[in-house]
Amino acid sequence: MLKYLIPLVIFITTIQINAQDFKIISDEKNGEPLILGYCPASIIIDSLFKDTWTTEYNNYQPDFETLDSLEGKLDNVIIKIVFRSTCSDSREQLPRLFKILNELNYDVNSITLIGVNREKQGLSNEAEGLEIELVPTIIFYKDGSEIGRIVETPVESMEKDLLKIIEKQF
């Protein structure tokens, strides 16, 4: 039994390591941890940025009236986020978005997160073709097509801008 368990553990570990195609380096300007590439939500929520993330997440008070209008409208909406972990706008807006999505019972683990540097480059070409000029850029897709995006900061609020994007589809 043990002779089968060890190879199985090695195989599962290898799969898990390769499934998360990201790297953490030091930002060349300020020395802070910089995430590059595709990363799971847990990296920005539970580890490196827990203090900043938790404070912003807990302090943000969503507009529940707007959330009521969004209820049930995010089904089949795919979210892709290009962010820079050392960017103040990313550190402010992503916890707010995640709080809104959690209130709406959206699976935040299904979000594609792409960490980039100051030149909007990840580990390889993850952000290529997405036309990223500012971060964070939050892109919403439905049925394989982009339906809208929030760039850097919302125009009104995260939930109101999200509602405007989603209402175009109904």
HELIX and SHEET records of a PDB file:
HELIX    1   1 LEU A    2  ALA A   19  1                                  18    
HELIX    2   2 ALA A   41  SER A   42  1                                   2    
HELIX    3   3 ILE A   43  SER A   47  3                                   5    
HELIX    4   4 LYS A   50  ASN A   59  1                                  10    
HELIX    5   5 PHE A   64  LEU A   70  1                                   7    
HELIX    6   6 SER A   88  GLU A  103  1                                  16    
HELIX    7   7 VAL A  108  SER A  110  5                                   3    
HELIX    8   8 MET A  158  GLU A  167  1                                  10    
SHEET    1   A 6 PHE A  22  SER A  26  0                                        
SHEET    2   A 6 PRO A  33  CYS A  39 -1                                        
SHEET    3   A 6 THR A 112  GLY A 115 -1                                        
SHEET    4   A 6 VAL A  77  PHE A  83  1                                        
SHEET    5   A 6 THR A 137  LYS A 142 -1                                        
SHEET    6   A 6 SER A 145  VAL A 151 -1                                        
END                                                                             
